[in-house]
């Protein structure tokens, strides 16, 4: 997926049949976190390993709870 020319959330949903993905390994963080949460399937996991896009993120915590998502970090 070319994130510069395509909406990666829409592409992930399309390629996964609307389900989303189970795991995302994120090196960007920042403003991408909210969109990555939209890409996750229920019970999905987001692992943040770097913050090239910034260390602060705003996202829908309700979606995190309703869909039983997990966000972890590692250095």
C-alpha positions as CSV (number, residue, x, y, z in Angstrom):
1,X,0.0,0.0,0.0
2,X,1.4,3.4,-1.0
3,X,0.4,5.6,1.9
4,X,1.3,8.7,-0.1
5,X,-1.2,8.0,-2.8
6,X,-3.8,5.7,-1.2
7,X,-5.9,5.8,1.9
8,X,-4.3,3.0,3.8
9,X,-7.3,2.5,6.1
10,X,-9.6,1.9,3.1
11,X,-7.0,-0.3,1.4
12,X,-6.5,-2.5,4.6
13,X,-10.3,-2.8,4.9
14,X,-10.6,-3.7,1.2
15,X,-7.8,-6.3,1.3
16,X,-9.0,-7.9,4.5
17,X,-12.6,-8.2,3.3
18,X,-13.7,-5.5,5.8
19,X,-12.3,-7.4,8.8
20,X,-9.1,-5.5,9.4
21,X,-5.7,-6.9,10.4
22,X,-4.7,-8.8,13.6
23,X,-1.3,-7.1,14.3
24,X,0.3,-3.7,13.3
25,X,4.0,-3.0,14.0
26,X,4.2,0.8,14.1
27,X,7.4,2.8,13.7
28,X,5.7,6.1,13.2
29,X,3.1,6.6,16.0
30,X,1.9,10.2,16.3
31,X,-1.0,11.0,14.0
32,X,-1.0,7.5,12.5
33,X,-2.2,5.7,15.7
34,X,-5.9,6.7,15.3
35,X,-5.9,5.4,11.7
36,X,-4.1,2.2,12.6
37,X,-6.7,1.5,15.3
38,X,-9.3,1.8,12.5
39,X,-7.3,-0.9,10.5
40,X,-7.3,-3.4,13.4
41,X,-9.7,-6.3,13.5
42,X,-11.5,-6.9,16.8
43,X,-9.1,-8.3,19.4
44,X,-6.2,-6.8,17.3
45,X,-2.9,-5.6,18.6
46,X,-0.9,-2.5,17.8
47,X,2.7,-2.6,18.8
48,X,4.6,0.8,18.7
49,X,8.4,0.4,18.4
50,X,9.4,4.0,17.5
51,X,7.9,7.4,17.4
52,X,9.2,8.9,14.1
53,X,5.9,10.8,13.7
54,X,5.8,12.1,17.2
55,X,5.2,10.8,20.7
56,X,1.7,12.1,21.2
57,X,-1.4,10.6,19.7
58,X,-5.2,11.2,20.0
59,X,-7.6,8.3,19.4
60,X,-11.0,7.0,20.3
61,X,-10.5,5.1,23.6
62,X,-14.1,3.9,23.3
63,X,-13.2,1.9,20.2
64,X,-10.3,0.4,22.0
65,X,-12.6,-0.9,24.8
66,X,-15.5,-2.0,22.6
67,X,-13.3,-3.9,20.2
68,X,-10.9,-5.3,22.9
69,X,-7.8,-3.9,21.2
70,X,-4.3,-3.9,22.8
71,X,-1.7,-1.2,22.4
72,X,1.8,-2.0,23.5
73,X,5.2,-0.3,23.3
74,X,8.7,-1.5,23.2
75,X,12.1,0.1,22.7
